[in-house]
């Protein structure tokens, strides 16, 4: 797996792994945290999440332009890590949200998210560009796809561990105050504090039942309990962001130690500019146009993959909370299933491609991406069929059912495991190979920008994430998942229609 790979790959991957660990700690709880801390509706929290997630990738365009123009990729990466650390420091401050301070506390939280997004924009695409430059050496050119798959595994090692941190610290802090965890209770506490006597009978009964379940006194002062539970619940989450700060510092240290062993694009650019004649520049302009057209064609398709796949942070996270039995496992932890599968399945997928290649069957990168879109469709097909058979209503209707009735309808953990299996295989055909595709077609002087464009397409997909919770709470679940199925199938068809052209472009400039 690591044989014949360039030496700089592992240090770059380790630096990225540390940053991803810190990021995924926060990402695993963000939507549920915004709901529990500020009492925001799921739709509003998902909207904030969508803009934040889109900003992470959209700002990679800014980071790419800065690095390309200054030719200071390494300095831009270091600045990004520092800015992200400042954002996580702000998030780690435990301040109870009240009616008096929410007017400035919520904007402060959003500003912290902006710092994380901007820092990520400076860091993410430029590190990927440096990894791509490792394979510009003809000695390693045929290892480009496998190199990015290895790089992607390290990302997911951080993603595997991170989702356990926030629930662990939150449950520990609740235990210190003689409470236990319940995902549904914060929303009911906020509702009680805002409407009190106007609370529906069904929700009031559910609140009293859950208070007793987590260790409170349903016959006591309900308002005092709700205030205390929310404060303890959210303080535990704030403490988890301290782990994100530590992860950023570790990632920065790794990069600083090994940065001299990574490519130096500025020196390479100076050497190249001396050798290129006017005739060669004219020819390069035509080639660059072809490369960029191919890149934008692929970007237009993967927008819809990320719109579907990143529902794991919105509607799929809500599904895990509402419709899956999480009595022993917090819903955020289910997000670790995906990176776990990435780590397990990456060697299998790499072995499959290697075996096919040994038999003379070469599957091009564009064709792999098209296949990945179909595999993503299978994930949502399974969930749509299961939800239809189970007779699941919308998320809103389900939460308003009596606890005893809704509990009897909960799905087993195997549903999420199978769902994330399909999504992960699809991801392995699209995400790391997409990065490899970008590094193949990107002109040498636009590496940072082109990696930023790939992430920018992800941003556009993320801007649509709020649609998922909207459908989830309004329609029977099978209809919600069917929309994502159709999106994936249409995207697969479009990608297959372009495969021959894309193969010509990539083979001409490999």
N, C-alpha and C positions, 0 to 999 in steps of 0.2 A: 504493500500500500504506500509506504514512504520511500520505496526504492527509486533511486535516480531522480529524486525531486531536488530543486535548488535549496541551498542551506538557509536562505532567508525566509522560506515558507513557514517554518515552525515558530520562530520568534514573532513574525507578523500575526500568525494565527493565535498565539498565546496572548498577545496584546489585545486582539479583537475579542478573545474569549473573556478576558477580564471586564472589558467594557460592556459586552453583551450580558454578562452575569449581573452587573449593576443595573442595566437597563431592564432586564426581564423581571427582576425583583419588583420594580415599580410597575411595569406593564401588566404583570399578573393580577394586580389588585386595583388598577386605576379606575375602571368604570365603577366597580363596587365601592371603592373608596370615596369617589365623588358623591355617590348616592348616600353612603352612610355618614359622611362628614358634614355635607351641606344640605342634605335632604333633597337633592336634585332628583327629578324624575329620571327614569332609565333612558328615555329619549334624549333629554338634555345632556345627561352624562355621556351618552354615546356620541352626541354632537361635538362636545368638547374633546372627547377621545379621538374622533375622526379628524378634527382640525389639528390636534397635536400630532397624531400619527402621520398625517399628510405633511405637516411642517417638517418633521424629521427628514423626510425624503425630498421634499421640495427644496429645502435649504441646502441639500447636497449639491444642487446646481450652483448656488452661491459659493459653497466651499470649493467646488471643482474649478470655477472660474478664477477664484483667488489663487489656487495652487498653480493652475496653468499659466496665469499671467506672471506670477512671481517666480515660477519654477521652484517654489519652496514647499514641496509636498510635506516634508517632515515637520517643518515649523508649523504648518497649518494643522497637521494632525495633533501636535502637542497643544496648540491653542484650543483645539476642540475638546480635548480631555479636560483641560483646566476649566473651561466654560461649563461643561457638563457637571463637573464636581461642584461648582457654585450652585447650580440648579438643585442638585440633590441635597445640598446643605440646607437650602431654604425649605425643601419639602420635609426635612427631618425634624423641624421645630414643631412640637406638639402644642397647638393653640386650639382651644375649644371654640367651635363655630357657634355664634349666637346671633340673634336678630340685630344686636347692636354693632357687631364687628364683621358680619358677612360682606358688607359693602366694600371693605378693603381686603378682607382675608381671602375671599374667592379670587379677586384680581391678582393678589400676591401669589396664590397658588398657580394661576394661569401664567404669570410671569416666570415662575420657576420652571414650568413646563416649556416655556419658550426658550429659556436658557439651555435646557436639555436638548430641545429640538435643534437649536442653532449650533450648539457644540457638536451634536451628532452629525450635522451637515458638514462641518469642517473636518470631521474625523472619518466617517464611514466610507464615502466614495473615494477619497484620496488614498486610504489604506488599500482598498480594492485595486486602485490604479497601480499602486506600487507592486502588489502581488502579480498583476498582469504583466508588469515590466520584467519580472523575474523570468518570464517565459519568452521574452523577445530574443533571448539567447537561443540560436538554432539547436544547441545541445539539449534544451528542455522543451522545445516547441511542441513535440508530440505528447507531452505530459500536461498540457494546459488544462484540459477538461478534468482530469483526475486531480490535478493540483487544486483547482477551485472546489472540487468535491471534498477534499481533505480540509481545506480552509473552512468550508461550510460545516463540517463535523465539529470543529473547535467552537464555532459560534454556538452550536447546539449543546455542547457540554455545559457552557454557561447557562443556556436556556433550560437545561434539564434540572440543574441544582436550584436555580433561582426561585421557581414557584413555591418551593418548600419553606423558604426563609420567612416571607411575610406571614403566612398562616401560623408558623411555629412561634414567632415572636408575639403575634396577636393573641394566640391561645395561651401562651405563657403569661402575658400581662393580664388577661382575663382571669386566669387561675389565681394569680396573686391577689385579686380582689374577690375571690370566691365565686366567680361566674364561669360559665362554659360558653362555647361558641354556638351561635345559630345565625345562618346567613339571612334568614327572613326577618329577624327581629329589628334591625336598625330601621328599616323602612316603616314598620308599624310604630316604632318609637317616635320617629319624625312626624308621622301622621297624627299620633295622639297629642304631641306637643303643639301642633299647629291648629287642630280642630277640636280636640278634647271631646266635649259632649256631642259634637256633630259626627263623630266617628260611626261608621255603619256597624250594626250589630254583629255581622259576620267577622269583620276585622277586629272588633273589640274582643270578641270571644277568642279569636286566634291570638291576640296580644296577651290576654290573661293566661292562656294555656302555655305560651312560650315563656312568659316570665317565670312561671313555676318550673318549667323544664330547664332553664339556664341557672337556676339557683336563687331567683328573686322571690319576693312575697307579693302575690297577686292581690292579697287583701290589704296591702299597705298603701303607701303614697306612690301612686303610679307615675305621677309627673316627676318626682324625685328619682325614681328608679330609671325612667327613660333617659333623663339627663345624665345620670351617672353611667349607665351602660354605654351610651353613645361616646362619652368622654373616654372611658376605659378602652372600648373597642377601637376607637380611632387613634388613641395614643400608641397602642400596640403596633398599628400600621406605620405611624410616624417613626417609631424606633427601627423598623425594618429598612427605612431609607438610609439609616446610618451605615448599614451594610453596603448599600449602593455607593456611598462616599468612599468607603474602604476599597471597594472593587475598582473604582476609578483611579485611586492612588496606585494600586498594584499595577493596573494596566499602563499607567504613565511611566512607572519605574521600569517595567519590562521594555517598553518602547525606547526609553532613553538609553538603556543599557545596550540594546542591540541595533540601534538605528544606523550606526556606521556600517553595518553589514548589509543593509538594504540598498536597493538601487538609488542612484543620484541622478534624477531626470534632468536637472539643470545642466550638469556637465555633459550629458548625452546630447541635449539639444544644441549646445554650443558646437560640439563636434560635427553634428549632422548638418548644421547650417553652413559650414564651410564647404562641404562636399556636394551640395545640391546645386545643379545648374538651372538656368532659366527654363530650358526645355523640360527638364525633369520636374520643375515646379508646375508647369502647365499640365503635364501628364498627371501629376499628383492631384491637382485641383479636380480633374475629371474623376479620378479614383475616389477622392474624398466624397464627392457628390453621390456616387454609387453606394459607398459605405453608409453614409448618413441616411439615405433613402431606405436601405435595408434595416438599419437600426430603428428608424421611426416606425417602420411597418411592424416590427416585432413588438416595439413598445406599445403600439396601439392595441395589440392583442392581450399582452400580459396585464394591462390595466384591469381587465375584467377577471383575471385569475386572482389578483391581489384583493379585489373587491369581495370575492367569494372566500378566499383562503383566510383573510384577516378577520373574518367573522368570529374566529376563535377568541378574539378579545372583546367582542360585543355580543351578538345574538347567540353564538354557541356557548359563551361563558354564562349567559343568562339561562340557557337551556340546561346547562350542567347544574346551576343553582336551583332551578324550579322543578325540573322534570326527572332528575336523576337522584337516586338515593345517595346523598352525601353525608349521612349521619356519622360516619366514621372518617370521612375524608373531605376536607374543605374543597369547594368548587374550584378555587384558583389552582389547586394542585393538579387538576386534570390537564392544565396547560403543559405540564411536564411530560405528558404522554407523547406529544408530538416530537420534542427534541430527543426523547428516549428512542423513539422509532428511527429518527434521523441517524443516530449513532449506530444503531443495530443494523439498519438496512443499507446504509451507504456502502459498506464493503460488499454487500450482496449485489447491489446495482452496479458497482464498479466491476465486480467479477463477471456479471452478466454481459456487460459491454465488452470486456476483455475477451470472454469466451467467443462471443459473436465475431469480434475482430479477428481472432485466431482462425476462424472458419471462413474468413473472407467476407463477412457480412458487416459492413460499416453503416451505422445509423448516424446520420448527420445531426448536428446540434439543433437546427431548426425542426427536424422531424421529431427529435426527442421532446422538444417543447410542445409540439402539437399533441403528441401522445399523452403528455402530462395533463393537458387540458381535459382530455377525455377521462383520465383517471380521477381528476377532481370532480367531474360530473358523476362518476360512480359513487363517490362519498355522499353527495347530496341526494342521489337516487335512493340509496339505502335509507337515509334519514327520512326522506319523504314517505317511502313505503312503510317504514316502521311507525312513523307518527300517524299515518292514516289508519293502519291496523289497530293501533292503541287508542284511536279516537281522541287524540289530544286537541283541545280547543286552543284559542290564543293564550299567550302568556298572561294577559290581564284577567281573562275569565278563570284560568287555572288558579291563580293566586287568591281569587275571591271565594274559592270553594272552601268548605269546612276542612280543617286540617286532616281529620280522619279520612275523608273521602279522597282528597288529593294525595295523601300518603299511600293509599292503596293502588294508585296509578303510576307510581314512580318507576322509572326504568332502571334496570340493573347497570352496573358499571361497564359491562361488556359492550353496551351500545356506544359509549364514548370511545372505548378502545378500538373497536372496529372502524368507527368513523375516522379517527385520527390515523389509523393504519392507511386507509385509502388516501387521505389528504397528504400524508407524509410521502408516500410513494410518488404522488403527483408533484409535490414540492421538489423532490430529488431530481425529477425530470425537467424542472423549470428553473428554479432559483439559482443553484450553483452553475448550471449549464448556461443560464442566461448571462451570468457574470462573465463566463468564459467567452460567450458569443460577443459581448460588448468589447472585451479586450482584443478579440480577433479583428473586428471591423473598425475600431476606433483609431483615427490617425494619431501618430506618435505625439503630436503637439496638443492633442485634445483629449488625452486619457482621462484627466480629472473631470472635464465637462461631460464626456460620454458616460462615464460611470454615474455622474450626477443625473444625466438624462434617464438612465435605467431606474435610478431611485426616484426621479421625478415622476415616472410612469407609475411607480408604486404609490407615490403621493396622491396621484389622481384617483387611483383605486381606493385609497384610504379615505378620500374626501366623500366617497359614497357609502362608507361603512354605516352611517346613521340610518340608512334605509333598512338595514337588517333588523334592528330592534323595533323600528316602526312597523314593519310587516309582522314581526314576531308577536307584538302586543295587540295587533289588530285582526289578524287572520288565523284560521286554523293552521296548525304548524305545517301540515303537509303542503299547503299552498305556499307558505314562506320558503320552504326548502326547494320546492319545484322551480321557483324563480331562479335560484342559484344553479340548479341543474341545467336549465335552458341557457343561461348565460355561458356556462362552461362548454356546452355542446356547440353553440354558435361560434364561440371563440376557437374551438378545435377545428371546425370546418373552415373558417377563414385562414387559420394557420396552415392547414394542409394544402389549401389552394395556392399559397405563396411559397411552398417548400422548394419547388424546382428553381425558382428565381433566387431565393435566399441561398440555396446550395451553390449556385453559380457565383454569387458575390463572395461568399466566404471561401470557396476554393480558389478563386482568383487572387485573393489577398491573404491567404493563409501564411 
